Amino acid sequence: MTAIKKELTKNPKKKPQDESKLTFGDTFTDHMFIMEYDDGQGWHDPRIVPYGPLAIDPAAMVLHYAQEVFEGMKAYRTKDGRVLLFRPEENFKRMNVSNERLCVPAIDEAFALKALTELIKVDKDWVPSLEGTSLYIRPFIIAVDPHLGVRPAHHYYFVIILSPVSAYYPEGLNPVKIYVETQYVRAVKGGMGFTKTGGNYAASLRAQAEAEDQEYTQVLWLDGVERKYIEEVGTMNVFFQIDGKVVTPSLQGSILPGITRKSVLDLLRYWKTPVEERRITIDEIAAAADSGKLDEAFGTGTAAVISPIGELKWKEKHMPIDNGEIGPLSHKLYTALTDLQWGNAADPFGWTYEIK
């Protein structure tokens, strides 16, 4: 791969003055990374350019056939001013898994990390420092051939954009209310549920809207075949602590293999906390709630890190969890992960990557 060209903006934007007023995903930095792919040439022309609109044809295949993948990552500013990434190699590895499923050409994972590093160096002043804030990173690949007809594209853009953000959920670390979906289906084994592609999220919008109408923050999806096995929350993987043991749905090909999910499993095993990955029915969760054995429930994801669940609604059944409060395990996991991410604790796992 050739060197990354840099074209710096001549019109820098005004950076947020009050980081306490940041929202999620509404503000973007001065620059972005882009490179292109053409059949017979491969990935080429990597460059950092001023942030701005992409020039694509109205017939661009991504607009008609949704051939695209993306990732979600964060950069964190430490108290001493350093900037850290958290397990970034896992994100680019997962991106190539998504690429393979959607017939998108693989990226060079090491080069993608180099490109991200160079982009953050250019926009390093945009990384916020207020507690709980971070720089959200969105790498994505779109098919841009001007062609109407279903086939894998021959021309792609790989783009990385950056956004200083606050907490993903307005509730912050306060427990969220989750609505268990029983009518709609998000994904099935053999489909694209294990990939990070926009179609999975588009499929969730109807149920999400209905959940919000009932004042629930997110949707918990059941499997698409038997409609009884728990899969994931719309933007998070999900964990339950039942009678002291932590359980999470096993990866069956229909849920996203989250990086935070993987990190939580690693931490729990490191702490020797009883944990298992297996299929879990919603009936099992309801029975545990009825018997008082459902100790805690929480979601995991890059955007929210750890999001305690204070209530589940399944059909007409309401299941309060841990009196709607943050449980000790959720709190311990959140503290451990964020201490690593913001550089407040030693990293025995080698998960953090410093931007130098």
C-alpha positions as CSV (number, residue, x, y, z in Angstrom):
1,M,0.0,0.0,0.0
2,T,1.3,3.5,-0.9
3,A,1.8,6.3,1.6
4,I,-1.2,8.1,3.0
5,K,-1.5,11.5,1.4
6,K,-2.7,14.4,3.6
7,E,-4.7,17.4,2.6
8,L,-5.5,19.6,5.6
9,T,-8.5,21.8,5.8
10,K,-8.2,25.5,5.1
11,N,-11.4,26.1,7.1
12,P,-11.2,24.4,10.4
13,K,-14.5,24.1,12.3
14,K,-15.1,25.5,15.8
15,K,-14.6,22.8,18.3
16,P,-17.2,22.2,21.0
17,Q,-16.5,24.6,23.8
18,D,-18.7,22.9,26.5
19,E,-18.0,19.2,26.4
20,S,-20.8,18.6,28.9
21,K,-23.3,19.5,26.1
22,L,-21.9,16.9,23.6
23,T,-24.5,14.6,22.1
24,F,-23.9,11.2,20.4
25,G,-23.2,11.2,16.7
26,D,-24.1,14.8,15.7
27,T,-20.7,16.6,15.6
28,F,-17.8,15.6,13.3
29,T,-14.1,16.5,13.1
30,D,-12.3,18.5,10.4
31,H,-10.9,15.5,8.5
32,M,-11.7,12.0,7.2
33,F,-9.8,9.1,5.7
34,I,-10.8,7.6,2.4
35,M,-9.4,5.1,-0.1
36,E,-10.9,3.4,-3.1
37,Y,-11.1,-0.1,-4.5
38,D,-11.3,-1.1,-8.2
39,D,-11.3,-4.6,-9.6
40,G,-7.9,-5.4,-11.0
41,Q,-6.2,-2.6,-9.0
42,G,-7.2,-3.4,-5.4
43,W,-7.4,-0.8,-2.7
44,H,-5.6,2.4,-3.7
45,D,-5.2,6.1,-3.2
46,P,-5.4,6.3,0.6
47,R,-5.7,9.9,1.8
48,I,-6.8,12.1,4.6
49,V,-8.9,15.0,3.4
50,P,-11.2,17.7,4.8
51,Y,-14.5,16.2,6.1
52,G,-17.2,16.7,3.6
53,P,-19.8,15.1,1.3
54,L,-19.0,12.0,-0.7
55,A,-19.5,12.3,-4.5
56,I,-21.5,9.3,-5.5
57,D,-23.8,8.6,-8.4
58,P,-27.6,8.4,-7.8
59,A,-27.3,4.8,-9.2
60,A,-24.5,3.9,-6.7
61,M,-25.2,0.3,-5.8
62,V,-25.1,0.9,-2.0
63,L,-28.3,3.1,-2.4
64,H,-30.2,0.3,-4.1
65,Y,-28.8,-3.0,-2.9
66,A,-27.3,-2.0,0.5
67,Q,-23.9,-3.6,0.0
68,E,-22.0,-1.9,2.9
69,V,-20.3,-2.7,6.2
70,F,-19.2,-0.6,9.1
71,E,-17.6,-0.6,12.5
72,G,-17.8,1.3,15.8
73,M,-14.8,2.2,17.9
74,K,-13.7,4.9,20.3
75,A,-10.6,6.9,21.2
76,Y,-10.2,8.0,24.8
77,R,-8.1,10.8,26.3
78,T,-6.3,10.0,29.5
79,K,-5.8,12.3,32.5
80,D,-2.2,12.9,31.4
81,G,-3.3,13.8,27.8
82,R,-2.5,10.5,26.0
83,V,-5.0,9.1,23.5
84,L,-5.9,5.4,23.6
85,L,-7.8,3.0,21.4
86,F,-9.4,-0.2,22.9
87,R,-8.7,-3.5,21.0
88,P,-8.8,-1.8,17.6
89,E,-7.3,-4.8,15.8
90,E,-10.5,-6.8,16.8
91,N,-12.7,-4.3,15.0
92,F,-10.8,-4.5,11.8
93,K,-10.7,-8.2,12.1
94,R,-14.5,-8.3,12.5
95,M,-14.9,-5.8,9.6
96,N,-13.2,-8.4,7.3
97,V,-15.7,-11.1,8.6
98,S,-18.5,-8.7,7.5
99,N,-16.7,-8.1,4.2
100,E,-16.5,-11.8,3.4
101,R,-20.3,-12.2,4.0
102,L,-21.3,-9.2,1.9
103,C,-18.8,-9.9,-0.9
104,V,-16.8,-6.8,-0.1
105,P,-13.0,-7.0,-0.8
106,A,-11.0,-7.6,2.4
107,I,-9.0,-4.7,3.8
108,D,-5.4,-4.9,5.1
109,E,-6.1,-4.8,8.8
110,A,-2.7,-3.5,9.8
111,F,-2.9,-0.7,7.2
112,A,-6.4,0.2,8.3
113,L,-5.1,0.7,11.9
114,K,-2.3,2.8,10.5
115,A,-4.7,4.9,8.6
116,L,-6.9,5.4,11.7
117,T,-3.8,6.3,13.7
118,E,-2.8,9.0,11.2
119,L,-6.3,10.4,11.0
120,I,-6.5,10.7,14.8
121,K,-3.1,12.4,14.9
122,V,-4.4,15.0,12.5
123,D,-7.6,15.6,14.5
124,K,-6.2,14.8,18.0
125,D,-7.4,18.1,19.4
126,W,-11.0,16.9,18.9
127,V,-10.6,14.1,21.4
128,P,-12.6,15.4,24.4
129,S,-11.3,15.2,27.9
130,L,-14.4,15.5,30.1
131,E,-15.2,12.3,32.1
132,G,-17.5,10.0,30.1
133,T,-16.8,11.6,26.8
134,S,-14.8,10.0,23.9
135,L,-14.1,10.2,20.2
136,Y,-16.4,7.9,18.4
137,I,-14.8,6.3,15.3
138,R,-16.9,5.1,12.3
139,P,-15.1,3.1,9.6
140,F,-17.3,2.0,6.7
141,I,-17.2,0.6,3.2
142,I,-19.8,1.3,0.6
143,A,-20.4,0.0,-3.0
144,V,-20.4,3.0,-5.4
145,D,-20.7,1.5,-8.9
146,P,-23.4,3.4,-10.9
147,H,-25.2,0.2,-11.8
148,L,-28.8,-1.1,-11.5
149,G,-28.6,-4.8,-11.2
150,V,-27.9,-7.2,-8.3
151,R,-24.3,-8.3,-8.2
152,P,-21.2,-7.6,-6.0
153,A,-19.9,-4.1,-6.9
154,H,-16.5,-3.5,-8.6
155,H,-15.8,-0.2,-7.0
156,Y,-15.9,0.7,-3.3
157,Y,-15.0,3.5,-0.9
158,F,-13.5,2.8,2.5
159,V,-14.0,5.8,4.8
160,I,-13.3,6.7,8.4
161,I,-15.0,9.6,10.1
162,L,-14.7,10.8,13.7
163,S,-17.2,12.3,16.2
164,P,-16.7,13.6,19.7
165,V,-19.5,12.1,21.8
166,S,-21.1,11.9,25.2
167,A,-22.8,8.8,26.6
168,Y,-24.9,6.8,24.1
169,Y,-27.9,6.4,26.3
170,P,-29.3,9.5,28.0
171,E,-29.7,7.4,31.2
172,G,-25.9,7.0,31.3
173,L,-25.1,4.3,33.8
174,N,-28.6,4.3,35.2
175,P,-30.5,1.1,34.3
176,V,-32.5,1.1,31.1
177,K,-35.9,-0.4,30.4
178,I,-35.9,-3.1,27.6
179,Y,-38.9,-4.3,25.6
180,V,-38.8,-8.0,24.5
181,E,-39.9,-8.2,20.8
182,T,-42.3,-11.0,19.9
183,Q,-43.7,-10.0,16.5
184,Y,-40.8,-8.9,14.3
185,V,-37.6,-10.8,13.4
186,R,-34.2,-9.1,13.0
187,A,-32.0,-12.0,11.8
188,V,-31.7,-15.8,11.5
189,K,-28.8,-18.2,11.4
190,G,-27.4,-18.2,7.8
191,G,-28.3,-14.6,7.3
192,M,-26.3,-11.5,8.2
193,G,-26.9,-11.2,11.9
194,F,-23.3,-11.8,12.8
195,T,-22.1,-9.0,10.5
196,K,-22.1,-5.2,11.1
197,T,-24.1,-4.0,8.2
198,G,-26.9,-1.4,7.9
199,G,-29.6,-3.9,6.9
200,N,-29.5,-5.4,10.4
201,Y,-30.3,-2.1,11.9
202,A,-32.9,-1.1,9.3
203,A,-34.7,-4.4,10.2
204,S,-34.9,-3.2,13.9
205,L,-36.4,0.2,13.4
206,R,-40.1,-0.8,13.4
207,A,-39.8,-2.6,16.7
208,Q,-37.6,0.1,18.2
209,A,-40.2,2.7,17.4
210,E,-42.9,0.6,19.1
211,A,-40.7,0.1,22.1
212,E,-40.1,3.9,22.4
213,D,-43.9,4.5,22.1
214,Q,-44.2,2.4,25.3
215,E,-41.3,4.3,26.9
216,Y,-38.7,1.5,26.6
217,T,-35.1,2.4,25.6
218,Q,-34.3,-0.6,23.5
219,V,-35.5,-3.9,22.0
220,L,-34.4,-7.4,23.1
221,W,-34.7,-9.7,20.1
222,L,-35.7,-13.4,20.3
223,D,-34.5,-15.9,17.7
224,G,-36.3,-15.8,14.3
225,V,-37.3,-19.4,14.1
226,E,-38.7,-20.6,17.4
227,R,-39.2,-17.1,18.9
228,K,-38.1,-18.2,22.3
229,Y,-34.3,-18.0,22.5
230,I,-32.7,-14.7,23.5
231,E,-30.4,-13.1,21.0
232,E,-29.3,-9.5,21.6
233,V,-30.5,-6.0,22.3
234,G,-30.6,-3.7,19.3
235,T,-27.3,-2.0,20.0
236,M,-25.8,-4.4,22.6
237,N,-25.1,-8.0,23.4
238,V,-26.8,-9.0,26.6
239,F,-25.8,-10.8,29.8
240,F,-27.8,-12.2,32.7
241,Q,-26.7,-13.2,36.2
242,I,-28.9,-16.0,37.5
243,D,-28.4,-17.3,41.0
244,G,-24.7,-16.1,40.9
245,K,-23.9,-17.5,37.5
246,V,-23.5,-15.2,34.4
247,V,-25.0,-16.4,31.2
248,T,-25.0,-14.9,27.7
249,P,-26.3,-16.2,24.4
250,S,-23.8,-18.2,22.5
251,L,-22.8,-17.1,19.0
252,Q,-25.1,-19.0,16.7
253,G,-24.5,-16.9,13.5
254,S,-27.4,-14.6,14.1
255,I,-26.0,-12.1,16.6
256,L,-23.0,-9.8,16.5
257,P,-19.8,-11.0,18.1
258,G,-19.2,-7.8,20.1
259,I,-15.7,-6.7,21.1
260,T,-17.1,-5.5,24.5
261,R,-18.9,-8.8,24.9
262,K,-15.6,-10.6,24.3
263,S,-13.8,-8.4,26.8
264,V,-16.5,-8.9,29.4
265,L,-16.2,-12.7,29.0
266,D,-12.4,-12.4,29.3
267,L,-12.7,-10.3,32.5
268,L,-15.2,-12.6,34.1
269,R,-13.0,-15.6,33.5
270,Y,-10.0,-13.7,34.7
271,W,-11.9,-13.0,37.9
272,K,-13.0,-16.6,38.1
273,T,-16.6,-15.5,38.0
274,P,-18.9,-18.4,36.9
275,V,-19.9,-17.7,33.3
276,E,-21.2,-19.6,30.4
277,E,-22.2,-19.0,26.8
278,R,-25.3,-21.0,25.8
279,R,-28.8,-20.7,24.4
280,I,-31.2,-19.0,26.9
281,T,-35.0,-18.9,26.6
282,I,-37.1,-16.0,27.6
283,D,-39.1,-18.4,29.7
284,E,-35.9,-19.2,31.7
285,I,-35.4,-15.5,32.4
286,A,-39.0,-15.0,33.4
287,A,-38.8,-18.0,35.7
288,A,-35.6,-16.7,37.3
289,A,-37.3,-13.3,37.8
290,D,-40.3,-14.9,39.4
291,S,-38.2,-17.0,41.8
292,G,-36.0,-14.0,42.8
293,K,-32.9,-15.6,41.2
294,L,-32.4,-13.0,38.4
295,D,-29.7,-11.1,40.1
296,E,-28.7,-8.7,37.3
297,A,-29.0,-8.1,33.6
298,F,-26.8,-5.8,31.4
299,G,-26.0,-5.0,27.9
300,T,-22.5,-4.6,26.4
301,G,-21.3,-2.5,23.5
302,T,-18.7,0.0,22.3
303,A,-21.2,2.9,22.5
304,A,-22.6,2.2,25.9
305,V,-19.8,0.0,27.4
306,I,-22.0,-1.5,30.1
307,S,-25.6,-0.7,30.3
308,P,-27.5,-2.1,33.3
309,I,-31.0,-3.3,32.6
310,G,-33.6,-2.3,35.2
311,E,-36.7,-3.8,33.7
312,L,-37.8,-6.2,31.0
313,K,-41.2,-6.2,29.5
314,W,-42.3,-9.5,27.7
315,K,-45.8,-9.5,26.4
316,E,-47.8,-8.3,29.4
317,K,-45.3,-9.4,31.9
318,H,-43.1,-6.7,33.6
319,M,-39.8,-8.0,35.2
320,P,-38.1,-5.5,37.5
321,I,-34.4,-6.4,37.9
322,D,-32.4,-5.7,41.1
323,N,-35.0,-3.1,42.2
324,G,-34.2,-1.1,39.1
325,E,-30.8,-0.2,40.4
326,I,-27.2,-0.8,39.2
327,G,-26.0,-4.2,40.3
328,P,-22.5,-4.8,41.8
329,L,-21.3,-6.9,38.9
330,S,-22.5,-4.4,36.3
331,H,-20.7,-1.6,38.2
332,K,-17.5,-3.7,38.6
333,L,-17.4,-4.5,34.9
334,Y,-18.1,-0.9,33.9
335,T,-15.4,0.4,36.3
336,A,-12.8,-2.2,35.1
337,L,-13.4,-1.5,31.4
338,T,-13.6,2.3,31.6
339,D,-10.5,2.4,33.8
340,L,-8.6,0.5,31.1
341,Q,-10.1,2.5,28.2
342,W,-9.2,5.9,29.9
343,G,-5.8,4.7,31.1
344,N,-6.7,4.8,34.8
345,A,-5.5,1.3,35.5
346,A,-2.7,-1.0,34.5
347,D,-3.6,-3.1,31.4
348,P,-2.6,-6.7,32.0
349,F,-4.2,-7.9,28.8
350,G,-2.5,-5.6,26.3
351,W,-5.9,-4.3,25.1
352,T,-5.1,-0.6,24.9
353,Y,-3.3,1.0,21.9
354,E,-1.7,4.4,22.3
355,I,-1.8,6.9,19.5
356,K,1.8,8.3,19.3
